[in-house]
Each structure stands twice: as C-alpha cells, then as structure tokens.
Amino acid sequence: MNATTSTSTALGATMARESAIPTRRLVRTYLAEARYESVRMLRAPGFAIPFLGLPVLLYLLFAVLIAGAATRGNPAVASFMFTGFAIFGIIGPGMFGFGVVVATEREQGLLRLKRALPMPPAAYLLAKGIMAMLFSAIILATLLAAGLTLGHMTLTAGQIVRFLVTGVLGSVPFCALGLLIGVWTTTRSSPAIVNLVYLPMLHLSGLFYPLPKTLQSMASAWPAYHLHQLALDAVGAASRGDAMTHAAVLAGVTVLCGLLALRRLARIG
Amino acid sequence: MSHECLAELSGVHKRFGGTVALDGLDLAVGPRELLAVLGPNGAGKTTAISLLLGLQQPDAGTARLFAQPPQALAARRRIGVMMQEVFLAPELRVREQVDLVASYYPEPMAVDDVLARTHTTALARRPYGKLSGGQKRQVQLAMAIVGRPQLLFLDEPTAGLDPQARELLWTTMRELVAQGASIVLTTHYLEEAEALADRVAVLAKGRLIASGSVAEVRALVARQQITCCTSLAVEEIATWPNVENVTRDQRGLHITTPDCEAVVWRLLAADPDLTRLEVRRAGLAEAFAELTEETPS
C-alpha cells in the first residue's frame, strides 16, 4: 500500500467515525422531514381541502341526508356507509400524496437535490407516509364525529380505537401503490394514471354499495376491499372473510409495490 | 488520491446510450479553492458534477468525495449543494426551508445566522412560492451553506439575478472561500469565473482541455487582437505573415494575430498616420471560445 492510499484510507476511517451522527440528531432529521411534509400538504389548498373535506361532506350528503332513514333503522347499513366513506377518505392522501407528488418532485429536481444532500434515504418516503397517516387520522376523526352525532353509529371506546388504528395503518398499502405509480409516471401523466386505478377501485371494491354477484368475486382483487372488511370488523359489523387474510393481502400489496417502486427509484432517482 | 483533494474524478468515462458524456475525465478540487467548471452545452459539466454528488455512477474510473464514495452519507454531510433547476415546496416559508436542510447536518449554523449572512432575514416568514427568482436563489444559497459545508457545489448560482443580487452572492462566495470552504462553480457567465475563480477547468466533449488560473488559461491562447484606425486596405494586411483575421467596422480595423509585436511594427512602418492603436490580450471568453472550438472530436 503506498503513502497516498494509506492517507486516503486513514481519512476514510476518520470520516467513518465522524459519520456516527448522534441518534438525537438523526431523530430530529426524520421528525423535521415528516413535520414539514405534513405542514406543506396541509397548507396546499388543492390537496388539503378535497382530501380532508370531501369524505365527510359526501358522507353527510349520502348517509345522513339522502339515506338517513335507512341508516337510522338499520345499524348494518349505517356501518357499511360509515366505513365505506372512511376507506374512500384514507385512500386519497396516500395514492395522490405519493403518486402525483413523487412524480412531480422527481421531475422538478427536488428529489435530486435531496439525494445530493445528506438526507437519510428513508426520511423522504417515511415523511410522506406519516403525512398520509396524519391526513387519514384527521379524516377518520371528522367522520367519527359525524357518524357518532348524525350518522346513527354507536361505537364502544375499544371499537373507536380499533377503527382508528385500522384506518391509519390501512393507508400504508395505498402509499406504496401511489409510490409505484409516482416512480413510473411524469408530472403530466400521474394524475390520470392515479385516477385510472383510484376511481375503479372505489367502485369495484364495493365501498359505497353492495356489488352485484357477478362483480363480488372480483372485488377482492382490490386492496380497498380488504381494508373495508377490516374496518367493518373493527366497528363490529358483519364482514366477509378472515381478518388475518385481509391483513396479509394488504401487507403483501405494501411489500410488493414498495419493493418494485424502490428498485425503480434507485435506478432513476 | 491526494490527501489534499476534497473531491476527485479520476479517469472517468460515462456514456448515455450512444452518447459519450465523459471521456477519461480527471478533475480534482483542492482545499480553499474556487474552481469554475466551464464548457459549452453538452461538454459534460452536469454529468461530472452529478458523479461527484453521487447522483450517477461512472462506467469506468472513480469518483471520490472526501476519500469516500460520493454516496456515503458521511461524505455528503460535508458538502452543500445549490442546483440550477429545482422547485422547492412553495408552501413552506423561507425559515422552514432552511431549517429542514439544517436538520440533515450534524452541526449546522443557526438559521437566523445563515439568513443574515445571505441577506434573507426579511424573507424568513414569507412562503417560498411567493418569492422572486432572485430571492429564491438567495434562499437556495442559504440552504446550501447552512450545514457549514467544506465543499460547496453551485450550479449557475447567479442565473437570472440582477447585478446587485449577483454582487451580493459573489461577496458571500468570496467570504466562504476566505473562511476555508472550497467551491465548485459551474457557470455560463465567463465574467463570473474571471472575477471569482482561483482555478478554471474547461471541459469540451467530455474531456478536460484546460485547467489553471484564469491568467494561465488566458495565456494558453496566444492570439491577441489589434485595433487601430488606418487607411491600409484589409486585403493587403490579410496577406501579411502571422495575420489570422482582419475585419473593419466603424471602430476601425481589427487584426487577430499570434505575433502581436511583428504585426504592430509592420503596421507603424506601413502607415505612419495610424491612430488609436490598441492591443488586447484574449479574455477568458475568447480563450474559452478558442479552446472549445479547437477540441478535436
């Protein structure tokens, strides 16, 4: 080993020691990224208003004003509509927050800048995931308030907690699906492609109305169907299938979409 | 790699499909220097910087940042970056943008200090999306230096700035170098390189064709320009030895020559009434144009 190489090695070793950033500092990095991602999306009216406002407005319109008589007299209908609109609400921030925003940030150079800066690689995606979960929590909380006061829902404290946990964690597979779309599309095409998956999924997974028999078997192809069943189970309503199977399908969607997206992201940046 | 090197490309080759972006490029950045990387469009400047930042991998050769692969987080904690075409979140306020980047570094500057230093204190509470182009560049500079970087990469930092904002940014860059930082500056403004750079690296067709101080690069180009008012005919002067080009306009006659003294003596001998004689050494712009034109394919 010559002198130059040994100098380089020594410098590298010194830096490796220096690279051990204190855990507190690292946590601050993750928290700052998550906080500012959430703040910016909450401040973006084009994102925050439709995603936070629409689910509860549509729930009030359909489940309270239009079908109020049905939900008053039939707890199963009330639960079906309540959980259906909840799942509709939590899919959006994940799919659009990742799908459209990642595609845009890739194209506009922000992701490139963050990769050049010493941001821990996971911080960017984790921040977006936390943002989607925060939006989900707000949506679920407003729906709970509407459902418990006007939608004829009766839930125990345990059911409320289980419903919230299911909904918030349930947004993760849709983040992964959105990410997969975001890394394959451009700023211009991403909204169309996300909608191409989002809109059929809303209707064909049976969130808003019972599907005809011919479509019922196909509903299980959509992750929204599995999350809806888990949400029904959480509020004590009748659901189809086994909760573990639904959870496994959602975990599988998360892992598969996440890995494919990360692989693509590593290649294209 | 020399221990004096903060960043280095060594024998780097990079292709994009059939296009050769870098062709055996060697480039090193030393401590406390402002290196201006110049080159025409497609010369390989962006690719070279991308390799140093770890955004791309070389096909052959090595890229090192502080004696480490550029992807190493430890190496990147010692750099600051200002990119030319980047759209930051318009909803975040200036202070928040800077605070976010500060969170990536182990020992960042206080946000207030960096805002003061980049003359952006008055913008601290304004949303980034509401700033003018020049203000955005100033904020991006604040983000680039908040981590106390030892090496700064500035890509066209003054593009689109008014003269006052440009002068402010130049002052900040000079201060940073005086305080021990190194800067890699890519710019299309040759007067910027001339005013700031300790060293200039001229790239063309993916190769380093010249490197040295501004004076050294200018000296590589032997040609000089003689301007005068004379009644001598353009056609006559064009036949003289060592005269490469002769033109006439309203300012007078312009002669390009590698042997200035001989041509001046001959001019004076041929026209004793000659007036307004002016001899000019090639500036960085002329040197750049000549060097990049002469690069063989």
Interface residues (C-beta under 8 A of the other chain):
Chain A: T4 T7 S8 T9 L11 G12 M15 A16 E18 S19 I21 P22 R25 R28 T29 L31 A32 E33 Y36 V39 R40 M41 R43 A44 Q108 G109 L110 R112 L113 R115 A116 L117 P118 M119 P120 G269
Chain B: M1 S2 H3 L53 G54 L55 R64 F66 A67 Q68 A72 L73 A74 A75 R76 R77 I79 V81 M83 E85 V86 F87 L88 A89 E91 L92 E96 D99 L100 V101 S103 Y104 Y105 P106 P127 G147 F153
